[in-house]
Amino acid sequence: MLMKSPFLLWNSCLLILSGLVLIFVFPVAGQIDLSLIQPWVDSTGHFQLKGDWYLAILSHTYVKKILTMVYIIFFVLWCSSFKVEKLKARRWQYGYMFWVSMLCTCTVGLLKAQSAHACPWNMTQQTATGFVWDFSATVGHCFPGGHASTGFALVTGYFCYRLRERNRAWFYLFAGLTLGFAMGWAQMMRGAHFLSHNLWTGWICLTINFVLYAVTAKYHVSLPDRNSVPQAQLDVVK
C-alpha cells in the first residue's frame, strides 16, 4: 500500500536509476574518476594537497567535529525527552535523526573496512617517465568514502521533518547533499578518495533513509502536528 505513494514510487525509481548510473557510468577508479582526480596529482604521482591545512585540518577534522556535535545534540535531546515534558512530543524526531544518521555512517564505515578498493594516494607508482596507476590492491579499505558520510547523513533530517516542517526538511536535504559532496571533493583533492567513492556514500545514505522512511511512515504521520494542519490534509508519504 505504501508503494502506491507517488513519493515512494518516484524515489524508488530514482534510487534504482542512480545506482545503475553509478555502476555503469561511474565505475570505481574508472576513466571519469581518473580524469577528475588528475589535476590534483603531480607528474611523479604525488598529491601536493594531501597535507593542506584547509583540506586536511579544516575540512577533515574541524568540520567533521562540528557535525559530530550536531548528532550528539540530537542524542542528548532524545535522552532528555524521557525526563523533560516539553521535549516529549519531539522524542520520535530526535531519536530518528540520531539513530538513522548513525546507521548511515556506521554502514559506510563497515563497508569501507571490508573493501578491496585502495585510496588514490596508495595507487600511484613512480616510474622513470612519471607514474602509473596500480589497480592490484585487494585490501585497500577505502570504499565508500567515510568522511563524506558525516555530511551526507544530514539528509536524515529531510525524511524526519518532510511531512510537517517542510522548510526544515529542505534545509537538511540541501545541507546534507552540499556538505557531503564538499567534504568528499576535499578528500578527492587530497588523494584520499575518487569521486565515485563519495557518490556511492551519498547513494547509500539516501537509500538507508528511504527504506527506513518507507517502513516507519505511519509513525511519522501519527506525530503531533506543530502547525495544527488537519490530519485529512496530510498525505502519508506525499
N, C-alpha and C positions, 0 to 999 in steps of 0.2 A: 504493500500500500504506500509506503514511504517513497518508493521509487517512481510513483506517479507524479511526484512533485517536480515542477519544472526546474527548481534549483538543483535538486539531486540528479535529475536526468542530464541537465546541461553540464554540470560539474563532473559527472561520471565520464561523459564523452570527452570533456576537456582533459581530464587526467589521463585517460587512455591514449588520446591523440598525442598529448605532450610526452608521454612515456615512450611512444613509438618514435617520435621525433628525436628524443634523446638517444635512443638505441641506434637508429639508422642514420641520423644526420650529425649527431654529436658523439660519436664513439669515443671512449676514453683514450686519450693520447692519440687521437686521430688527426687528420690533416687540419681541421679547424682549430683544435687545441694547440697544435704546434705552431700554426700561423699566428694565433693571438698571443702566445707567450714569447714569440721570437723577439719582439722589441725589448724585452727585459733581460735577455741573456746575451752576454758579450761573445766575441769571436772565439774565446777559449772555453766557453761553456759555463762561465760563472755568472751568477745573478748578483749584480752590483748592489741591488736594493735589499738584499737579504737581511742586512742589519740596520737598515734605515730606521731612524727614530720614529718617524711618523707611522710607518707601516708595522714595525716590529714591537714598538712600545705603546704608542698612542692607540693604534687600531687593535693590535693583537692582545694587548694587556689591559689598558685603561677602559676602552670601550666595552670589552668583554666583562670587566669587573662591574661597570655601571649597569649593564644589562642583567648580570647575575643578581645585583642588588634589587632590581625591579622584580625578579622572580621571587626573591626572598621576601620582599614586602608582601606579595600576594600570599605566600605561605603563612606569614605572620598574621595577616588579616584573616585567613581561613581558620587558623588555630584560635584567634581571638573571637571569632564569630560564635564559638561554643560557649563563651562566657559573657560577651558584650551583646546585649539585646539588640541594639540598633544595627549591628553588623549581621545579625542572624538572617535577615531577608536576602543578603547577598552571599551567603555561605556557598551556594552552588557555584556562582561565578568565580569566587576566589579560589575554591578548590579546583574547579575545572581548569582555570587559567594556569595554575601552578602545575598540577599533575600532568596535564596533557602536554604542556611545554617541556616538562622534564622527560616525558615519554619520547618526545621528538628528539631531544638532544641525546638521550641515552641510547635510543635506537641507532642513530647515526654513529655514535661512539662505538657501539658493539659491532656494527657493520665494518667500521673502519679498522677495528682491532683484528678482524678476520680477513681483511682484504689483501689480495696479492699485488695490487697496484702500488707502485712506488711514487714518491714525490718527485717532481721535475728536477729539483736540485740534486737528487741522487741518481738521476738517469743520464747525465751528461758525462761523456768520456773524452778527455782532451786527446787530440791527435797532432801529428806534425803540421797539419794544414788548418787546424781549427778544432772542431769537436763533432762527435756523433752522438745520437740518442741511443741509449741502451734499453731495450724493451724486454730484457731477460729476467727482470726481478720477479720473484714469486712470493715474497713475504714483505711487501712494501708498507703495509698498514697505512695507506694514505688516501683511501677512497671509501666513502664520500668525504667531503670537506667538513671536518669537525668544528672549526672556528665559526664558519658561516651559520651553523645550526643554531648558535646562540641568538643570532639576529632573526633568522627565518622562523624560529619558534614563536616569535611575537604574533604571527598570523593567527595563533590560537585565539587571540582577543577578538578577531573578526567573527569567528564562529560562536564565541561566547556571548557576544553582545548584538549580533546582527538582527535579531527579532525585535528588540525594544529600544536599543540605543544605537541607531544607525551611524550617527556621526562618530561615536567612539569606535564602533566596529570598523568603519572605513579607515580611521586613524591607525588602528593596529595592523590592518592589512597593508596599508601604504608603508608604515614604519617597518614592519617585518620584511617585506619584499625589498625595500630600499636598503635597510641595514644589512640584511643577509647578502644581497648582491654586492654591496660596497665592501663588506668585510671579506667576502670571497675574492673579489677583484684585487684587494690589497694583498691577499695571500698569493694570488697568481703573480703579481708583480714581484713578490719576494722569491718566487720559485717554489713555494710550498705546495701549490695545487694547480692543476689545469682547470680551465673554465668548466669543463664537464663535471669535475668533482663537485663543484658548488651548485651547478644546475641540478644535479641529482639530489643534493642535500635539500634544496628548496622543494623539489618534487616529493621527496619522502615526507617532509614536514607537512606539506599541503595534503598529501594522501592520508596520513595518520589523522589529521584534523577532520578531513572529510568523512572518513569511515566512522570515527567516534561520534561526530555530529549526527550522522545518519542513525546510528544506534541509540543515541541519547536524546533525539529530537523532542520526544514527549516531555522530558524533564525541562528542557529549555522553554517549552510552551507553557508549562504549568507554573512557571515562576511568577511572583507578584509583579505587576506592571507598574513601573515607576511613573510612567506618563499617563496612567489611567486610560489606556486605549481599551475599548470593549473587546472581550475575547473573540467575539464573532468577526472582528475586523482583522484579526491576525491570521495570516496564512502560516500554517505549521512550519513549513520549510520553503517559504516563498522562493 
